[in-house]
Amino acid sequence: MGKERLMALLNENKENTSEKIDWEKIKLEWLNEVESFFKIITGFLDQFGEDKIQYEISPYQMTEEQFHTYTTKKMKITLFNEQIDLVPKGKFIIAANGRIDLESSMGNVRCVLVPENAKKPHVSISICTTVNGEVLEETRNEIEEEQSLVWKFVVERPEIRYEEINIDSFSEVILELVGKK
């Protein structure tokens, strides 16, 4: 009797499973986002000249639960005898679609991939109650319409907010990370 109930439940769940998540596609999209971030940064750095600021991009191994271990890229910037490392932290970040940190001996600055008009972190929550595969109740925060994603700096004081990444904001972050601000 128990075996029959278990078999019926397993067959029911097999029929009710939604589409499988294509983790490989999501990982490739993430790798493209990392690549686009580094293109933005190299575009800024190239404006200063190779004799003033040096940089190199190299392979970087990281592990995320959904992607397991994979290879992406990291960047090292050198100026004023200081080093700043741009290191991906992951695709699966609360309130963002990815994060890359700028790290130096003077501190860290986070960059997050967020919707274009995002001014500060926003988290949506959905709660779905099911019994025997039937949805009894669903509560969902209203989700804003789809927007393109952009990289932004995270500013933590006086409260957490996002700042556009442009040549001026990037230059300010670089000055802060090498202790020249």
C-alpha positions in Angstrom: 0.0 0.0 0.0 2.8 2.5 0.9 4.7 1.5 -2.2 1.6 2.2 -4.4 1.0 5.6 -2.8 4.7 6.5 -3.3 4.7 5.3 -6.9 1.5 7.4 -7.6 3.0 10.5 -6.0 6.2 10.0 -8.0 4.3 9.6 -11.2 2.1 12.7 -10.4 5.2 14.8 -9.7 6.8 13.6 -13.0 3.8 14.8 -14.9 3.7 18.2 -13.0 7.3 19.1 -13.2 7.9 22.4 -15.0 10.5 23.0 -17.6 14.0 22.2 -16.5 16.3 25.1 -15.9 19.1 25.4 -18.5 22.0 26.1 -16.2 24.5 26.0 -19.1 22.6 28.8 -20.9 22.4 30.9 -17.7 26.2 30.3 -17.1 27.0 31.5 -20.7 24.9 34.6 -20.2 26.8 35.3 -16.9 30.1 34.8 -18.6 29.0 37.3 -21.3 28.0 39.8 -18.6 31.5 39.5 -17.0 33.1 40.0 -20.4 30.9 43.1 -21.0 31.9 44.5 -17.6 35.6 44.1 -18.5 35.1 45.8 -21.9 33.6 48.8 -20.1 36.5 49.0 -17.7 39.2 48.5 -20.4 37.5 51.3 -22.4 38.0 53.6 -19.4 41.5 52.5 -18.7 42.6 52.9 -22.3 41.7 56.6 -22.1 44.6 57.1 -19.5 47.3 55.4 -21.5 49.2 52.2 -21.0 52.2 54.1 -19.6 50.1 55.4 -16.7 47.8 52.5 -15.9 48.6 48.9 -16.7 46.1 46.1 -16.6 45.8 42.4 -17.5 43.0 40.0 -17.8 43.5 36.4 -16.8 41.5 33.2 -16.3 39.8 32.7 -12.9 38.3 29.6 -11.5 35.3 29.9 -9.3 32.6 27.6 -7.9 28.9 28.2 -7.6 26.3 25.6 -6.5 24.3 25.8 -9.8 27.4 26.0 -12.1 29.9 23.9 -10.1 33.5 24.9 -10.8 33.9 26.9 -14.0 36.4 29.4 -15.5 35.7 33.0 -16.0 38.0 36.0 -16.0 39.5 38.5 -13.5 41.4 41.7 -14.0 44.5 43.2 -12.3 45.0 47.0 -12.6 48.3 48.5 -11.5 48.9 52.2 -10.9 50.9 54.3 -8.3 52.6 51.0 -7.3 49.2 49.8 -6.1 47.2 46.8 -7.3 43.4 46.6 -7.7 41.9 43.2 -8.5 38.5 43.0 -10.2 37.1 39.6 -9.1 33.8 38.1 -10.0 31.9 36.9 -6.9 29.0 35.2 -8.5 25.9 35.2 -10.6 23.5 34.2 -7.7 23.5 37.3 -5.5 20.6 38.6 -3.4 19.1 41.7 -5.0 21.3 41.5 -8.1 22.0 39.4 -11.1 25.7 39.1 -10.5 28.6 40.8 -8.6 32.2 41.8 -9.3 34.3 43.3 -6.6 37.2 45.8 -7.0 39.7 44.8 -4.2 42.8 46.6 -3.0 44.8 46.9 0.2 42.8 50.1 0.9 39.4 48.4 0.7 36.7 46.9 -1.6 34.0 48.3 -3.8 31.2 46.1 -5.1 29.7 46.3 -8.6 26.4 44.6 -9.2 24.3 43.8 -12.3 20.9 45.3 -11.8 17.9 46.6 -13.8 18.7 49.9 -15.6 16.5 52.1 -13.4 17.4 50.5 -10.0 18.4 53.1 -7.5 18.8 50.7 -4.5 18.4 47.0 -3.7 15.0 45.6 -4.2 13.9 42.0 -3.4 10.7 40.4 -4.6 9.1 37.5 -2.8 6.7 34.9 -4.1 4.9 32.4 -1.9 3.1 29.5 -3.4 1.1 26.9 -1.4 0.4 23.6 -3.0 -1.3 20.5 -1.8 -1.2 17.3 -3.9 0.2 19.4 -6.8 -2.7 21.8 -6.8 -2.0 25.5 -6.2 -4.1 26.7 -3.2 -2.7 30.2 -2.7 -0.2 32.4 -4.4 1.1 35.6 -3.1 3.5 37.6 -5.2 5.0 41.1 -5.1 4.3 43.1 -8.2 7.3 42.6 -10.5 8.3 45.6 -12.6 8.4 45.1 -16.3 11.5 43.5 -17.8 14.4 46.0 -18.1 17.9 45.6 -19.5 20.6 45.0 -16.9 23.5 47.3 -16.3 26.5 47.3 -14.0 26.5 49.8 -11.1 28.6 50.6 -8.1 27.2 49.9 -4.6 27.5 52.9 -2.4 27.0 52.1 1.3 26.9 55.4 3.0 24.6 56.9 4.4 22.4 54.1 3.0 22.9 51.5 0.4 22.2 52.8 -3.1 23.5 52.2 -6.7 25.6 54.6 -8.7 26.0 54.6 -12.5 29.4 53.4 -13.7 30.9 56.1 -16.0 34.5 57.4 -16.4 34.1 59.9 -13.5 32.6 57.5 -11.0 35.1 54.8 -12.0 38.0 57.3 -11.6 36.7 58.2 -8.1 36.6 54.5 -7.1 40.1 54.0 -8.4 41.4 57.0 -6.4 39.7 55.7 -3.3 41.2 52.2 -3.8 44.8 53.4 -4.1 44.4 55.8 -1.2 44.6 59.1 -3.2 41.1 60.4 -2.5 
